[in-house]
Amino acid sequence: MTEVDVDIAVVGAGPVGLAAGIALKQAGYSVAVVGPPPRDADQRTSALLAGSIALLKQIGVWTTLEHVAAPLRRLRIVDATDRLIRAPEVHFDSVEIELEAFGYNVANASLVSALEEEVLENGILRFPATAEDVSIGTESGRISLPESTTVESLLVVGADGRKSTTRAAAGISVDEWTYDQAALVVNVSHALPHDDTSTEFHTATGPFTLVPLPGRYSSLVWVGSAHETSSRASLTESELAKAIETRSASILGEIGISGKRQVFPLTGMTARRSTAGRAALVGEAAHVFPPIGAQGLNLGYRDVSALANLLAGPLADPGAADHLAAFEKARRADIFSRTAAVDALNRTLLSDFVAVQGVRGLGLFLLDRLPPLRRALMRQGVATV
């Protein structure tokens, strides 16, 4: 049997887990990261807002990524619901809040590759395997791996996704919900430049969002009913390209399909606590919600930043109850408010009640007409912890 002792063990080797491992190592701790590498190349991209870019710069991976990332300098929301009450088109420009860009769109595969490289360069113990068992005790946490290897630590950071083994081991319950919606995700080429502008069309069954990639390419997230999305996913390449061009009102000209398409059912989940015993949850182990407003991975990186900041020192015992209580307090309101906002925005799109549509339309109208309100919302969206 091989036994490894570290200060902190991170379970999960996705974009959040890898970043957490690096940030905590740089905070002065011995760290192990446990989790298999991606089995398939991830075709998805992530719109990383300014706070997430700040974290990636801090942990030393942004210089590797910036040349393959597309800036998001402008955002616009277009009401394409075709309902009685329609909101005005709303534009957000990063120069309004004195930023070069709100953030950058990066391929997930490139992000994970850069993080894995930095993990190795930082001397972090990397176990490329799925944890067979996680136990959370009062004095330490223990992770059992294949071939009779165990990792024991003062703190276990659960970054192992929505079906988190760490969360289950810590006895943390969740609130879950589902939507009769699914997202079609695919990268597209287009004849016209995107001008570093991300465009989100609000439709009666969900948002249709085009996010810039380098060159004349964009990533598309097209949310619709489960039935609609299944039908779209089965279209031929030329049929799908034409449907995308039509839905986007040809703002990017002729569309081509670039890469494979993926479909993801829309669900939501919030852990009732972010900590228990010697465990702390980050990323989708703590919260899951629809791909709206670019908040998913960004919220996970806010978790990582908060944890690394609170444990900076290094401290004698990073898993001590008072430190984890401080993390719980620091994250609870942020997670709740952003999850509620995304859920509410999605549900107002789906609602047939005229009053609900009116409230949504009024909100967008005020954002369009009141620059101070618009700037405040932009600053909140890209804020660091």
VEXMARVEX-783081 format. One record per residue (C-alpha): residue number from 1; residue in three letters; chain; x, y, z. Coordinates in nm, 2 decimals. Example, Ala and Ser with C-alpha at 12.3 -4.5 7.8 and 13.67 -1.06 7.14 Angstrom:
% VEXMARVEX-783081
ATOM / i / aa / ch / u / v / w
ATOM / 1 / Ala / A / 1.23 / -0.45 / 0.78 .
ATOM / 2 / Ser / A / 1.37 / -0.11 / 0.71 .
This chain:
% VEXMARVEX-783081
ATOM / i / aa / ch / u / v / w
ATOM / 1 / Met / A / 0.00 / 0.00 / 0.00 .
ATOM / 2 / Thr / A / 0.12 / 0.35 / -0.09 .
ATOM / 3 / Glu / A / 0.02 / 0.63 / 0.15 .
ATOM / 4 / Val / A / 0.06 / 0.99 / 0.06 .
ATOM / 5 / Asp / A / 0.02 / 1.28 / 0.31 .
ATOM / 6 / Val / A / -0.05 / 1.64 / 0.19 .
ATOM / 7 / Asp / A / -0.20 / 1.95 / 0.34 .
ATOM / 8 / Ile / A / -0.48 / 1.97 / 0.08 .
ATOM / 9 / Ala / A / -0.62 / 1.72 / -0.17 .
ATOM / 10 / Val / A / -0.83 / 1.83 / -0.46 .
ATOM / 11 / Val / A / -1.08 / 1.57 / -0.60 .
ATOM / 12 / Gly / A / -1.16 / 1.66 / -0.96 .
ATOM / 13 / Ala / A / -0.93 / 1.75 / -1.25 .
ATOM / 14 / Gly / A / -1.15 / 1.97 / -1.46 .
ATOM / 15 / Pro / A / -1.09 / 2.35 / -1.51 .
ATOM / 16 / Val / A / -1.20 / 2.43 / -1.15 .
ATOM / 17 / Gly / A / -1.01 / 2.15 / -0.98 .
ATOM / 18 / Leu / A / -0.69 / 2.21 / -1.16 .
ATOM / 19 / Ala / A / -0.70 / 2.59 / -1.09 .
ATOM / 20 / Ala / A / -0.78 / 2.52 / -0.73 .
ATOM / 21 / Gly / A / -0.48 / 2.29 / -0.70 .
ATOM / 22 / Ile / A / -0.25 / 2.55 / -0.84 .
ATOM / 23 / Ala / A / -0.39 / 2.84 / -0.64 .
ATOM / 24 / Leu / A / -0.36 / 2.65 / -0.31 .
ATOM / 25 / Lys / A / -0.01 / 2.53 / -0.39 .
ATOM / 26 / Gln / A / 0.09 / 2.89 / -0.46 .
ATOM / 27 / Ala / A / -0.07 / 2.98 / -0.12 .
ATOM / 28 / Gly / A / 0.20 / 2.77 / 0.04 .
ATOM / 29 / Tyr / A / 0.05 / 2.42 / 0.08 .
ATOM / 30 / Ser / A / 0.15 / 2.07 / -0.03 .
ATOM / 31 / Val / A / -0.13 / 1.97 / -0.27 .
ATOM / 32 / Ala / A / -0.24 / 1.66 / -0.46 .
ATOM / 33 / Val / A / -0.49 / 1.67 / -0.74 .
ATOM / 34 / Val / A / -0.69 / 1.35 / -0.81 .
ATOM / 35 / Gly / A / -0.90 / 1.29 / -1.12 .
ATOM / 36 / Pro / A / -0.87 / 1.13 / -1.47 .
ATOM / 37 / Pro / A / -0.79 / 1.35 / -1.77 .
ATOM / 38 / Pro / A / -1.07 / 1.42 / -2.02 .
ATOM / 39 / Arg / A / -1.16 / 1.11 / -2.22 .
ATOM / 40 / Asp / A / -1.27 / 1.30 / -2.53 .
ATOM / 41 / Ala / A / -1.17 / 1.64 / -2.66 .
ATOM / 42 / Asp / A / -1.42 / 1.89 / -2.52 .
ATOM / 43 / Gln / A / -1.57 / 2.09 / -2.81 .
ATOM / 44 / Arg / A / -1.72 / 2.35 / -2.57 .
ATOM / 45 / Thr / A / -1.58 / 2.69 / -2.49 .
ATOM / 46 / Ser / A / -1.60 / 2.90 / -2.18 .
ATOM / 47 / Ala / A / -1.66 / 3.28 / -2.17 .
ATOM / 48 / Leu / A / -1.43 / 3.38 / -1.89 .
ATOM / 49 / Leu / A / -1.51 / 3.71 / -1.74 .
ATOM / 50 / Ala / A / -1.26 / 3.96 / -1.60 .
ATOM / 51 / Gly / A / -1.25 / 3.80 / -1.25 .
ATOM / 52 / Ser / A / -1.17 / 3.46 / -1.39 .
ATOM / 53 / Ile / A / -0.90 / 3.61 / -1.61 .
ATOM / 54 / Ala / A / -0.75 / 3.77 / -1.30 .
ATOM / 55 / Leu / A / -0.73 / 3.43 / -1.14 .
ATOM / 56 / Leu / A / -0.57 / 3.27 / -1.44 .
ATOM / 57 / Lys / A / -0.31 / 3.55 / -1.45 .
ATOM / 58 / Gln / A / -0.24 / 3.51 / -1.08 .
ATOM / 59 / Ile / A / -0.17 / 3.13 / -1.12 .
ATOM / 60 / Gly / A / 0.04 / 3.18 / -1.43 .
ATOM / 61 / Val / A / -0.16 / 3.02 / -1.71 .
ATOM / 62 / Trp / A / -0.30 / 3.32 / -1.89 .
ATOM / 63 / Thr / A / 0.01 / 3.38 / -2.10 .
ATOM / 64 / Thr / A / -0.04 / 3.04 / -2.25 .
ATOM / 65 / Leu / A / -0.40 / 3.11 / -2.33 .
ATOM / 66 / Glu / A / -0.43 / 3.47 / -2.44 .
ATOM / 67 / His / A / -0.31 / 3.40 / -2.80 .
ATOM / 68 / Val / A / -0.59 / 3.14 / -2.85 .
ATOM / 69 / Ala / A / -0.87 / 3.34 / -2.68 .
ATOM / 70 / Ala / A / -1.11 / 3.58 / -2.83 .
ATOM / 71 / Pro / A / -1.19 / 3.91 / -2.65 .
ATOM / 72 / Leu / A / -1.55 / 3.99 / -2.55 .
ATOM / 73 / Arg / A / -1.56 / 4.37 / -2.58 .
ATOM / 74 / Arg / A / -1.93 / 4.41 / -2.64 .
ATOM / 75 / Leu / A / -2.25 / 4.22 / -2.54 .
ATOM / 76 / Arg / A / -2.59 / 4.27 / -2.68 .
ATOM / 77 / Ile / A / -2.93 / 4.12 / -2.59 .
ATOM / 78 / Val / A / -3.20 / 4.09 / -2.86 .
ATOM / 79 / Asp / A / -3.56 / 4.02 / -2.77 .
ATOM / 80 / Ala / A / -3.67 / 3.76 / -3.03 .
ATOM / 81 / Thr / A / -3.97 / 3.62 / -2.84 .
ATOM / 82 / Asp / A / -4.22 / 3.76 / -3.09 .
ATOM / 83 / Arg / A / -4.46 / 3.82 / -2.80 .
ATOM / 84 / Leu / A / -4.69 / 4.11 / -2.73 .
ATOM / 85 / Ile / A / -4.45 / 4.28 / -2.49 .
ATOM / 86 / Arg / A / -4.10 / 4.30 / -2.63 .
ATOM / 87 / Ala / A / -3.79 / 4.46 / -2.48 .
ATOM / 88 / Pro / A / -3.56 / 4.70 / -2.66 .
ATOM / 89 / Glu / A / -3.22 / 4.57 / -2.78 .
ATOM / 90 / Val / A / -2.97 / 4.63 / -2.51 .
ATOM / 91 / His / A / -2.60 / 4.69 / -2.57 .
ATOM / 92 / Phe / A / -2.31 / 4.67 / -2.32 .
ATOM / 93 / Asp / A / -1.96 / 4.80 / -2.40 .
ATOM / 94 / Ser / A / -1.66 / 4.72 / -2.19 .
ATOM / 95 / Val / A / -1.53 / 5.08 / -2.23 .
ATOM / 96 / Glu / A / -1.82 / 5.20 / -2.03 .
ATOM / 97 / Ile / A / -1.66 / 5.05 / -1.72 .
ATOM / 98 / Glu / A / -1.30 / 5.12 / -1.84 .
ATOM / 99 / Leu / A / -1.22 / 4.76 / -1.93 .
ATOM / 100 / Glu / A / -1.04 / 4.65 / -2.25 .
ATOM / 101 / Ala / A / -1.28 / 4.35 / -2.26 .
ATOM / 102 / Phe / A / -1.55 / 4.19 / -2.03 .
ATOM / 103 / Gly / A / -1.35 / 3.87 / -2.07 .
ATOM / 104 / Tyr / A / -1.23 / 3.62 / -2.32 .
ATOM / 105 / Asn / A / -1.38 / 3.31 / -2.49 .
ATOM / 106 / Val / A / -1.15 / 3.01 / -2.46 .
ATOM / 107 / Ala / A / -1.18 / 2.65 / -2.58 .
ATOM / 108 / Asn / A / -1.22 / 2.42 / -2.28 .
ATOM / 109 / Ala / A / -0.96 / 2.18 / -2.42 .
ATOM / 110 / Ser / A / -0.70 / 2.46 / -2.44 .
ATOM / 111 / Leu / A / -0.79 / 2.57 / -2.09 .
ATOM / 112 / Val / A / -0.75 / 2.23 / -1.93 .
ATOM / 113 / Ser / A / -0.42 / 2.16 / -2.12 .
ATOM / 114 / Ala / A / -0.27 / 2.49 / -1.99 .
ATOM / 115 / Leu / A / -0.38 / 2.41 / -1.64 .
ATOM / 116 / Glu / A / -0.24 / 2.06 / -1.65 .
ATOM / 117 / Glu / A / 0.10 / 2.19 / -1.76 .
ATOM / 118 / Glu / A / 0.10 / 2.44 / -1.48 .
ATOM / 119 / Val / A / 0.01 / 2.17 / -1.23 .
ATOM / 120 / Leu / A / 0.32 / 1.98 / -1.33 .
ATOM / 121 / Glu / A / 0.54 / 2.29 / -1.32 .
ATOM / 122 / Asn / A / 0.43 / 2.37 / -0.97 .
ATOM / 123 / Gly / A / 0.53 / 2.03 / -0.84 .
ATOM / 124 / Ile / A / 0.18 / 1.93 / -0.74 .
ATOM / 125 / Leu / A / 0.12 / 1.56 / -0.70 .
ATOM / 126 / Arg / A / -0.11 / 1.46 / -0.98 .
ATOM / 127 / Phe / A / -0.30 / 1.13 / -0.96 .
ATOM / 128 / Pro / A / -0.47 / 1.07 / -1.30 .
ATOM / 129 / Ala / A / -0.74 / 0.83 / -1.17 .
ATOM / 130 / Thr / A / -1.09 / 0.83 / -1.04 .
ATOM / 131 / Ala / A / -1.12 / 0.82 / -0.66 .
ATOM / 132 / Glu / A / -1.26 / 0.49 / -0.55 .
ATOM / 133 / Asp / A / -1.37 / 0.62 / -0.22 .
ATOM / 134 / Val / A / -1.36 / 0.95 / -0.02 .
ATOM / 135 / Ser / A / -1.40 / 0.97 / 0.36 .
ATOM / 136 / Ile / A / -1.42 / 1.28 / 0.56 .
ATOM / 137 / Gly / A / -1.31 / 1.25 / 0.92 .
ATOM / 138 / Thr / A / -1.29 / 1.50 / 1.20 .
ATOM / 139 / Glu / A / -0.91 / 1.53 / 1.18 .
ATOM / 140 / Ser / A / -0.84 / 1.46 / 0.81 .
ATOM / 141 / Gly / A / -0.98 / 1.34 / 0.49 .
ATOM / 142 / Arg / A / -0.88 / 1.02 / 0.30 .
ATOM / 143 / Ile / A / -0.90 / 0.94 / -0.07 .
ATOM / 144 / Ser / A / -0.87 / 0.58 / -0.19 .
ATOM / 145 / Leu / A / -0.72 / 0.53 / -0.53 .
ATOM / 146 / Pro / A / -0.66 / 0.22 / -0.75 .
ATOM / 147 / Glu / A / -0.36 / 0.00 / -0.68 .
ATOM / 148 / Ser / A / -0.39 / 0.04 / -0.30 .
ATOM / 149 / Thr / A / -0.29 / 0.41 / -0.30 .
ATOM / 150 / Thr / A / -0.44 / 0.65 / -0.04 .
ATOM / 151 / Val / A / -0.41 / 1.02 / -0.01 .
ATOM / 152 / Glu / A / -0.46 / 1.17 / 0.33 .
ATOM / 153 / Ser / A / -0.50 / 1.55 / 0.39 .
ATOM / 154 / Leu / A / -0.61 / 1.81 / 0.63 .
ATOM / 155 / Leu / A / -0.86 / 1.95 / 0.38 .
ATOM / 156 / Val / A / -1.04 / 1.78 / 0.09 .
ATOM / 157 / Val / A / -1.16 / 2.02 / -0.18 .
ATOM / 158 / Gly / A / -1.44 / 1.87 / -0.38 .
ATOM / 159 / Ala / A / -1.42 / 1.99 / -0.74 .
ATOM / 160 / Asp / A / -1.57 / 1.66 / -0.88 .
ATOM / 161 / Gly / A / -1.88 / 1.79 / -1.05 .
ATOM / 162 / Arg / A / -2.25 / 1.77 / -1.01 .
ATOM / 163 / Lys / A / -2.24 / 1.40 / -0.89 .
ATOM / 164 / Ser / A / -1.96 / 1.48 / -0.64 .
ATOM / 165 / Thr / A / -1.83 / 1.19 / -0.44 .
ATOM / 166 / Thr / A / -1.67 / 1.44 / -0.20 .
ATOM / 167 / Arg / A / -2.01 / 1.60 / -0.14 .
ATOM / 168 / Ala / A / -2.17 / 1.27 / -0.07 .
ATOM / 169 / Ala / A / -1.89 / 1.17 / 0.16 .
ATOM / 170 / Ala / A / -1.93 / 1.49 / 0.36 .
ATOM / 171 / Gly / A / -2.31 / 1.43 / 0.39 .
ATOM / 172 / Ile / A / -2.40 / 1.75 / 0.22 .
ATOM / 173 / Ser / A / -2.75 / 1.75 / 0.07 .
ATOM / 174 / Val / A / -2.86 / 1.94 / -0.24 .
ATOM / 175 / Asp / A / -3.16 / 2.11 / -0.39 .
ATOM / 176 / Glu / A / -3.21 / 2.00 / -0.76 .
ATOM / 177 / Trp / A / -3.45 / 2.10 / -1.03 .
ATOM / 178 / Thr / A / -3.49 / 2.04 / -1.40 .
ATOM / 179 / Tyr / A / -3.61 / 2.23 / -1.70 .
ATOM / 180 / Asp / A / -3.79 / 2.10 / -2.01 .
ATOM / 181 / Gln / A / -3.50 / 2.24 / -2.20 .
ATOM / 182 / Ala / A / -3.17 / 2.13 / -2.36 .
ATOM / 183 / Ala / A / -2.88 / 2.32 / -2.51 .
ATOM / 184 / Leu / A / -2.73 / 2.25 / -2.85 .
ATOM / 185 / Val / A / -2.36 / 2.34 / -2.84 .
ATOM / 186 / Val / A / -2.16 / 2.37 / -3.16 .
ATOM / 187 / Asn / A / -1.88 / 2.59 / -3.31 .
ATOM / 188 / Val / A / -1.96 / 2.77 / -3.63 .
ATOM / 189 / Ser / A / -1.78 / 2.97 / -3.90 .
ATOM / 190 / His / A / -1.93 / 3.28 / -4.06 .
ATOM / 191 / Ala / A / -1.88 / 3.51 / -4.35 .
ATOM / 192 / Leu / A / -1.89 / 3.84 / -4.16 .
ATOM / 193 / Pro / A / -1.67 / 3.94 / -3.86 .
ATOM / 194 / His / A / -1.82 / 3.92 / -3.51 .
ATOM / 195 / Asp / A / -1.64 / 4.25 / -3.41 .
ATOM / 196 / Asp / A / -1.56 / 4.10 / -3.06 .
ATOM / 197 / Thr / A / -1.94 / 4.11 / -2.99 .
ATOM / 198 / Ser / A / -2.13 / 3.84 / -2.81 .
ATOM / 199 / Thr / A / -2.50 / 3.84 / -2.91 .
ATOM / 200 / Glu / A / -2.78 / 3.67 / -2.71 .
ATOM / 201 / Phe / A / -3.12 / 3.63 / -2.88 .
ATOM / 202 / His / A / -3.39 / 3.57 / -2.62 .
ATOM / 203 / Thr / A / -3.65 / 3.34 / -2.76 .
ATOM / 204 / Ala / A / -3.97 / 3.20 / -2.61 .
ATOM / 205 / Thr / A / -3.80 / 2.86 / -2.54 .
ATOM / 206 / Gly / A / -3.46 / 2.99 / -2.43 .
ATOM / 207 / Pro / A / -3.16 / 3.19 / -2.53 .
ATOM / 208 / Phe / A / -2.96 / 3.16 / -2.86 .
ATOM / 209 / Thr / A / -2.61 / 3.29 / -2.79 .
ATOM / 210 / Leu / A / -2.32 / 3.34 / -3.03 .
ATOM / 211 / Val / A / -1.99 / 3.40 / -2.85 .
ATOM / 212 / Pro / A / -1.68 / 3.51 / -3.05 .
ATOM / 213 / Leu / A / -1.38 / 3.28 / -3.11 .
ATOM / 214 / Pro / A / -1.06 / 3.39 / -3.29 .
ATOM / 215 / Gly / A / -1.10 / 3.48 / -3.65 .
ATOM / 216 / Arg / A / -1.44 / 3.44 / -3.82 .
ATOM / 217 / Tyr / A / -1.56 / 3.17 / -3.58 .
ATOM / 218 / Ser / A / -1.80 / 3.17 / -3.29 .
ATOM / 219 / Ser / A / -1.93 / 2.92 / -3.04 .
ATOM / 220 / Leu / A / -2.31 / 2.87 / -3.03 .
ATOM / 221 / Val / A / -2.53 / 2.77 / -2.73 .
ATOM / 222 / Trp / A / -2.88 / 2.73 / -2.86 .
ATOM / 223 / Val / A / -3.13 / 2.65 / -2.58 .
ATOM / 224 / Gly / A / -3.48 / 2.53 / -2.66 .
ATOM / 225 / Ser / A / -3.73 / 2.27 / -2.55 .
ATOM / 226 / Ala / A / -3.60 / 1.92 / -2.52 .
ATOM / 227 / His / A / -3.80 / 1.82 / -2.83 .
ATOM / 228 / Glu / A / -3.68 / 2.12 / -3.03 .
ATOM / 229 / Thr / A / -3.32 / 2.06 / -2.94 .
ATOM / 230 / Ser / A / -3.33 / 1.69 / -3.03 .
ATOM / 231 / Ser / A / -3.48 / 1.78 / -3.37 .
ATOM / 232 / Arg / A / -3.21 / 2.04 / -3.43 .
ATOM / 233 / Ala / A / -2.93 / 1.80 / -3.34 .
ATOM / 234 / Ser / A / -3.06 / 1.55 / -3.59 .
ATOM / 235 / Leu / A / -3.05 / 1.80 / -3.89 .
ATOM / 236 / Thr / A / -2.79 / 1.76 / -4.16 .
ATOM / 237 / Glu / A / -2.49 / 1.99 / -4.15 .
ATOM / 238 / Ser / A / -2.63 / 2.22 / -4.42 .
ATOM / 239 / Glu / A / -2.98 / 2.22 / -4.26 .
ATOM / 240 / Leu / A / -2.84 / 2.31 / -3.92 .
ATOM / 241 / Ala / A / -2.62 / 2.59 / -4.07 .
ATOM / 242 / Lys / A / -2.92 / 2.74 / -4.25 .
ATOM / 243 / Ala / A / -3.13 / 2.72 / -3.93 .
ATOM / 244 / Ile / A / -2.86 / 2.90 / -3.73 .
ATOM / 245 / Glu / A / -2.83 / 3.17 / -4.00 .
ATOM / 246 / Thr / A / -3.21 / 3.22 / -4.00 .
ATOM / 247 / Arg / A / -3.24 / 3.23 / -3.62 .
ATOM / 248 / Ser / A / -2.95 / 3.48 / -3.60 .
ATOM / 249 / Ala / A / -3.11 / 3.71 / -3.86 .
ATOM / 250 / Ser / A / -2.79 / 3.66 / -4.07 .
ATOM / 251 / Ile / A / -2.60 / 3.91 / -3.85 .
ATOM / 252 / Leu / A / -2.28 / 3.70 / -3.92 .
ATOM / 253 / Gly / A / -2.37 / 3.62 / -4.28 .
ATOM / 254 / Glu / A / -2.34 / 3.26 / -4.42 .
ATOM / 255 / Ile / A / -2.29 / 3.00 / -4.15 .
ATOM / 256 / Gly / A / -2.08 / 2.68 / -4.16 .
ATOM / 257 / Ile / A / -2.06 / 2.41 / -3.90 .
ATOM / 258 / Ser / A / -1.71 / 2.37 / -3.74 .
ATOM / 259 / Gly / A / -1.67 / 2.06 / -3.52 .
ATOM / 260 / Lys / A / -1.91 / 1.82 / -3.37 .
ATOM / 261 / Arg / A / -2.24 / 1.92 / -3.20 .
ATOM / 262 / Gln / A / -2.32 / 1.83 / -2.84 .
ATOM / 263 / Val / A / -2.65 / 1.83 / -2.65 .
ATOM / 264 / Phe / A / -2.69 / 1.90 / -2.28 .
ATOM / 265 / Pro / A / -3.01 / 1.88 / -2.08 .
ATOM / 266 / Leu / A / -3.07 / 2.18 / -1.86 .
ATOM / 267 / Thr / A / -3.07 / 2.12 / -1.49 .
ATOM / 268 / Gly / A / -3.00 / 2.32 / -1.17 .
ATOM / 269 / Met / A / -2.85 / 2.22 / -0.84 .
ATOM / 270 / Thr / A / -2.74 / 2.40 / -0.53 .
ATOM / 271 / Ala / A / -2.56 / 2.23 / -0.24 .
ATOM / 272 / Arg / A / -2.72 / 2.33 / 0.09 .
ATOM / 273 / Arg / A / -2.37 / 2.39 / 0.23 .
ATOM / 274 / Ser / A / -2.03 / 2.46 / 0.08 .
ATOM / 275 / Thr / A / -1.84 / 2.29 / 0.37 .
ATOM / 276 / Ala / A / -1.88 / 2.01 / 0.61 .
ATOM / 277 / Gly / A / -1.62 / 1.84 / 0.83 .
ATOM / 278 / Arg / A / -1.29 / 1.87 / 0.65 .
ATOM / 279 / Ala / A / -1.44 / 1.92 / 0.30 .
ATOM / 280 / Ala / A / -1.50 / 2.23 / 0.09 .
ATOM / 281 / Leu / A / -1.70 / 2.23 / -0.23 .
ATOM / 282 / Val / A / -1.61 / 2.44 / -0.54 .
ATOM / 283 / Gly / A / -1.75 / 2.46 / -0.89 .
ATOM / 284 / Glu / A / -2.03 / 2.22 / -1.00 .
ATOM / 285 / Ala / A / -1.99 / 2.02 / -0.68 .
ATOM / 286 / Ala / A / -2.15 / 2.32 / -0.52 .
ATOM / 287 / His / A / -2.38 / 2.47 / -0.79 .
ATOM / 288 / Val / A / -2.51 / 2.40 / -1.13 .
ATOM / 289 / Phe / A / -2.74 / 2.61 / -1.35 .
ATOM / 290 / Pro / A / -2.82 / 2.68 / -1.71 .
ATOM / 291 / Pro / A / -2.56 / 2.82 / -1.96 .
ATOM / 292 / Ile / A / -2.70 / 3.17 / -1.94 .
ATOM / 293 / Gly / A / -2.51 / 3.49 / -1.87 .
ATOM / 294 / Ala / A / -2.17 / 3.32 / -1.87 .
ATOM / 295 / Gln / A / -2.19 / 3.25 / -1.49 .
ATOM / 296 / Gly / A / -2.12 / 2.88 / -1.46 .
ATOM / 297 / Leu / A / -1.74 / 2.84 / -1.47 .
ATOM / 298 / Asn / A / -1.69 / 3.20 / -1.36 .
ATOM / 299 / Leu / A / -1.88 / 3.12 / -1.04 .
ATOM / 300 / Gly / A / -1.65 / 2.82 / -0.98 .
ATOM / 301 / Tyr / A / -1.35 / 3.04 / -1.02 .
ATOM / 302 / Arg / A / -1.49 / 3.28 / -0.77 .
ATOM / 303 / Asp / A / -1.51 / 2.98 / -0.53 .
ATOM / 304 / Val / A / -1.14 / 2.91 / -0.60 .
ATOM / 305 / Ser / A / -1.03 / 3.27 / -0.55 .
ATOM / 306 / Ala / A / -1.22 / 3.30 / -0.22 .
ATOM / 307 / Leu / A / -1.08 / 2.97 / -0.09 .
ATOM / 308 / Ala / A / -0.72 / 3.06 / -0.18 .
ATOM / 309 / Asn / A / -0.76 / 3.41 / -0.04 .
ATOM / 310 / Leu / A / -0.90 / 3.28 / 0.29 .
ATOM / 311 / Leu / A / -0.63 / 3.02 / 0.33 .
ATOM / 312 / Ala / A / -0.34 / 3.24 / 0.23 .
ATOM / 313 / Gly / A / -0.05 / 3.22 / 0.47 .
ATOM / 314 / Pro / A / 0.00 / 2.93 / 0.47 .
ATOM / 315 / Leu / A / -0.21 / 2.85 / 0.78 .
ATOM / 316 / Ala / A / -0.12 / 2.57 / 1.02 .
ATOM / 317 / Asp / A / -0.44 / 2.38 / 0.96 .
ATOM / 318 / Pro / A / -0.62 / 2.47 / 0.63 .
ATOM / 319 / Gly / A / -0.91 / 2.24 / 0.72 .
ATOM / 320 / Ala / A / -0.98 / 2.39 / 1.06 .
ATOM / 321 / Ala / A / -1.35 / 2.46 / 1.13 .
ATOM / 322 / Asp / A / -1.31 / 2.84 / 1.16 .
ATOM / 323 / His / A / -1.15 / 2.87 / 0.82 .
ATOM / 324 / Leu / A / -1.42 / 2.66 / 0.65 .
ATOM / 325 / Ala / A / -1.69 / 2.86 / 0.83 .
ATOM / 326 / Ala / A / -1.54 / 3.18 / 0.68 .
ATOM / 327 / Phe / A / -1.54 / 3.02 / 0.33 .
ATOM / 328 / Glu / A / -1.91 / 2.92 / 0.38 .
ATOM / 329 / Lys / A / -2.00 / 3.27 / 0.48 .
ATOM / 330 / Ala / A / -1.80 / 3.43 / 0.20 .
ATOM / 331 / Arg / A / -1.96 / 3.22 / -0.07 .
ATOM / 332 / Arg / A / -2.33 / 3.16 / 0.04 .
ATOM / 333 / Ala / A / -2.48 / 3.50 / -0.07 .
ATOM / 334 / Asp / A / -2.29 / 3.51 / -0.40 .
ATOM / 335 / Ile / A / -2.39 / 3.16 / -0.50 .
ATOM / 336 / Phe / A / -2.75 / 3.22 / -0.40 .
ATOM / 337 / Ser / A / -2.79 / 3.55 / -0.58 .
ATOM / 338 / Arg / A / -2.63 / 3.45 / -0.90 .
ATOM / 339 / Thr / A / -2.81 / 3.11 / -0.92 .
ATOM / 340 / Ala / A / -3.14 / 3.29 / -0.85 .
ATOM / 341 / Ala / A / -3.08 / 3.55 / -1.11 .
ATOM / 342 / Val / A / -3.00 / 3.30 / -1.38 .
ATOM / 343 / Asp / A / -3.30 / 3.08 / -1.29 .
ATOM / 344 / Ala / A / -3.53 / 3.38 / -1.29 .
ATOM / 345 / Leu / A / -3.41 / 3.51 / -1.62 .
ATOM / 346 / Asn / A / -3.46 / 3.17 / -1.78 .
ATOM / 347 / Arg / A / -3.81 / 3.13 / -1.63 .
ATOM / 348 / Thr / A / -3.92 / 3.47 / -1.74 .
ATOM / 349 / Leu / A / -3.83 / 3.38 / -2.10 .
ATOM / 350 / Leu / A / -4.05 / 3.07 / -2.07 .
ATOM / 351 / Ser / A / -4.34 / 3.23 / -1.90 .
ATOM / 352 / Asp / A / -4.66 / 3.30 / -2.10 .
ATOM / 353 / Phe / A / -4.79 / 3.54 / -1.83 .
ATOM / 354 / Val / A / -4.81 / 3.90 / -1.97 .
ATOM / 355 / Ala / A / -4.73 / 4.05 / -1.63 .
ATOM / 356 / Val / A / -4.40 / 3.84 / -1.61 .
ATOM / 357 / Gln / A / -4.31 / 3.94 / -1.96 .
ATOM / 358 / Gly / A / -4.38 / 4.30 / -1.87 .
ATOM / 359 / Val / A / -4.15 / 4.29 / -1.57 .
ATOM / 360 / Arg / A / -3.87 / 4.14 / -1.79 .
ATOM / 361 / Gly / A / -3.92 / 4.40 / -2.06 .
ATOM / 362 / Leu / A / -3.92 / 4.68 / -1.81 .
ATOM / 363 / Gly / A / -3.59 / 4.56 / -1.66 .
ATOM / 364 / Leu / A / -3.42 / 4.55 / -2.00 .
ATOM / 365 / Phe / A / -3.58 / 4.89 / -2.09 .
ATOM / 366 / Leu / A / -3.42 / 5.04 / -1.77 .
ATOM / 367 / Leu / A / -3.09 / 4.89 / -1.85 .
ATOM / 368 / Asp / A / -3.10 / 5.04 / -2.20 .
ATOM / 369 / Arg / A / -3.21 / 5.39 / -2.08 .
ATOM / 370 / Leu / A / -3.02 / 5.43 / -1.75 .
ATOM / 371 / Pro / A / -2.64 / 5.42 / -1.80 .
ATOM / 372 / Pro / A / -2.56 / 5.42 / -1.42 .
ATOM / 373 / Leu / A / -2.77 / 5.11 / -1.37 .
ATOM / 374 / Arg / A / -2.62 / 4.94 / -1.68 .
ATOM / 375 / Arg / A / -2.27 / 5.01 / -1.56 .
ATOM / 376 / Ala / A / -2.35 / 4.88 / -1.21 .
ATOM / 377 / Leu / A / -2.47 / 4.56 / -1.36 .
ATOM / 378 / Met / A / -2.17 / 4.52 / -1.58 .
ATOM / 379 / Arg / A / -1.93 / 4.58 / -1.28 .
ATOM / 380 / Gln / A / -2.11 / 4.32 / -1.07 .
ATOM / 381 / Gly / A / -2.10 / 4.07 / -1.35 .
ATOM / 382 / Val / A / -1.72 / 4.08 / -1.39 .
ATOM / 383 / Ala / A / -1.63 / 4.15 / -1.03 .
ATOM / 384 / Thr / A / -1.37 / 3.95 / -0.85 .
ATOM / 385 / Val / A / -1.44 / 3.81 / -0.50 .
